[in-house]
Amino acid sequence: MFSAIIWGLIQGLTEFLPVSSSGHLVIIPAFMSKLGVEVAEPSLAVSAVLHLGTLVAVLYYFRDDVAKVLRFNRDPEGRKILTLVGIGTIPVLIGYPLRDTLDGFQDTVSNVGWALIATSVILVIGQKLATGSRTLPEGRIPDAVVVGLSQAVALIPGISRSGTTISAANGRGFDPAEAARFSFLLGIPAIAGGGLSQLIDLAGTDSLGWDLLVGFLVAAVSGYLAIRWFLSAIKRIGLLPFAVYCLVVGLLTVIVF
């Protein structure tokens, strides 16, 4: 139960903050092991349920946008969001078959540290580009392609999905809060695909229990709070604090491992 709560917090907070959830799921057990505390990496069941928890968080927070998409046939903004998210998801679908190969990247913990350092650089660039004022309904197909390609790069463990997509959207002239909105909406298919595919692999097993329900709830609540806080803070603090965090954690990881 305790383990599920911890992983729920990690997944919920790092899925949406630009610090790489995949990277933290590798380095936190590694550092705790160095301290003599053995913490098993989350099982397939845990990972699937935590992904679905964060999916619930983003769907609930952006429920108005989701409702617009569901009535896209009579809502112009819903059609625009559906188009941008649909096109932006294509690069991830193309790169998904490489996921197993890319997952091997994290077998060496220091690799994840280097990826976090790369995320830091991306965030610094993204902050320098955060001068636009465009809104999501003003988005065009080239914007979706660029942001979608940046999301595919984040298939590498340690590269932040939200960090790269927000930075790319900043580069396309979106207002920072709208860039984050685009990023989180674009993450819905990716998060759903990851969680549902793992659940399919678990079909017919007895892997799901009360501890995972607790983990699901923790991931959902912490994920919702992370989205809410980040969207209110991004214009005030920008991406630089997260860049510093990724740089420090990345350097520590490279040095220690």
N, C-alpha and C positions, 0 to 999 in steps of 0.2 A: 504493500500500500504506500509506504513512504517513498519508495523508488518511483512509483507511478506519479506521485505528487511532484517530485523533483523534476522528472522528465516533462511533465505537463507544464510546469513553469518555464523550463528552458525552451520548449517548443513554442509555447504561446508568446513569449516575449521576443525571442530571436527570429521567429518567422517573419515578423513585420518590421522590427527595428533593423536598420541596415548594417547588421553585424554577422550575418550568415548563421542560420540555424544548423545547417549540415556541418559546418565547421565546429560549432560548439558541442554538437553531439559526439564529436571525435575527441576534442581536446579536453573537455571537462573530465571524462573518465580517465584519460591519460594522466592529467595532472593529479587527480585524486589518488591514482595508483602510485604515483611518485611519493605521495604523502603517506602511503601505507594504508589507504582506504580503497578497497576493491569495490568498484561499482560497475556492474555489467552494463554494456551498451544495450539500448532498448531493443527488445525482440521485435520480430516482424509484427506481432499482434499489437505491441505497445506503439510502434511507429505508425501503424495504420490508424489506430484509434486517436492518437494525438493529432495526426493530420486532419482527421474528420472534425476534431474539436476546433482547430484553427479555421477550418472551412466554415463551421457554424458561426464563428466569431465574425468573419469578414462578410458573410451573407447577411447576418443580422445588422451589422453596422451600416452596410450599403444597401439595406433593404429597399430604399426608395429607388436607387439606380437599378436594382434587380427587377423591381416591379415595372420600371420603364422598359427594360429589355423584354420582359415577358409580354408586353403589349406593343412590341416593336411595329406591328402592322399599322398602328394608328398613333404612334408616338415618335416624332422625328428624332428626338434626343436618344430614345431607346434604340432606334435603328443605328444611329451613329456609334453609340457605345458598343453594340453588338458587332458592328463592322470592324471597329478598331480592335476589340478584344479578339475577335475571330481571326483576323489577319495576324495580329501579334502573337497568337498561339502557334501558328504554323511552324516557325523555326524550332520551337521546343519539340513539336511532334516529329519533325525530321531528325532532330538530334537525340530523341529518346532511346532509339536502339543502341546508342553508344553509352547509355547510363551505366551498365555493368562494368564496362571498360573504365569509365571515369571514376566509378566507385573504388576501383583498385588503387586510384591515386591517393586515397586516404589511408591506405595500409601503412604508409610512412607518415607519421604524425607531423614531421617537419614540413612535409609538402603542404599540409593544411595551413601551417604557419605562414609559408610564403604566399599562399593564396589570400590569407587575411591581410598581409602587407599590400598585395595587389589591390584588394578591396579598398584599403586606406587611400591609395593613390587615386582610384576611381572616384572616391567620395570627395577628395580635394578638388579634382577636376570638375565634378558635378556641382560643387558649391560655387566655383568660379563662373560656371555657366548659368547659375540660378538668377537670371536677371529678366526673365520673360514674364509675360502677362496673359498668355493665351489660356483659354479654358478648354476643357475636354471636348465639348461640342464643336469647337473650332478645329479639332484634329482632322488630319487627312491621312490617306493611305501610306504615303512615305513615312509619316510619324509612326504609324503602327509597325511598319517594317523595321525601322531603326530600333525602336524600343523592344520589339519582339526578338530581334537578333541579340540584343543585350541580355535578354532573359535566357536565351539559349546558352550564352557564355557562363551563366550562373549554374549550369549543370555541374560545373567543376566544384567539388566540395571545398568550402572556404571562401568562395566568391559569393557575395551577398546578392540574392535575387532582387530584393527591394532596392538595395543600394545601386546596382547597375541600371535597373530600369528607371529609377527616379533620376539618376544622373543623365541617362540618355534622353529622358523627357525634358529635363532642364535644358539640355543642348538643343532641343527642338523648339525652344522658346515658350514652354509652358510655365505658368505660374507654379512656384514650388509646391503649394498645397494641391494644385490640380495635377502636377506630376506624380505626387504621392497617391492621389486618388486613382489615376491611370494605372499606376504600378499595382495597387492592391486589387483593383478590378481584374487586371490582367492575370493576377496570381490565382484567381478562382479556378479556372480550368486546370492549372498545373497542380494546385493543392488537391483538388478533387480527384484528378487522375492518379496521383501518387497514393492517396489513401484508399481509393476504391480498388485499385489494382492489387494492393496488398491484402485487402479484405477478401478478394476473390481467391487468392492463394490460401487463405485460412478457412475457406468454406469446408464445412464438415468436421472441423476440429473443435476441441474443447478449450481453445486458447483464451476465449473471452470470459472475464470474470468481473467481480465487483471492484477490484483494484483498478481495472482498466476503465471502468465507468467513472471512477474518481479522477483518474488521469485525464479522461476526456473532458470532464467538467472544468478541471483546473486549466487545461489548455484553452478551452473556449473562453473562460472568464478572463484569464491573463492576456489572451490574444486580443479580445475586445478592448481591454483597458490599454494595451500597447498601441492599437490603432488610434483610439480616441486621444491618447496623450500625444502621440507623434504628430497627428494632423494639427493639433492645436499649438504644437511647439516648433514645427519646422520653420516657419517664417521668423521666429524669434531666435532660435539657436542654430538653425541650418544643419548642415551635414558634418561640419568640422569636428564637433565633439565625438561623433561616431568614428570619424577618420582617425582621430588620436587613439581612441580605444582599440580599434582594429590594429593599428600600428604597434601599440604597446603589447597587446596580447600575441600578435603575430611574431614579434621579435622574441618575446619570452619563449614561445613555442619552439622557434628555430634554435634558440640557444640551449634550451633544456633537452630537446629531443634531436 
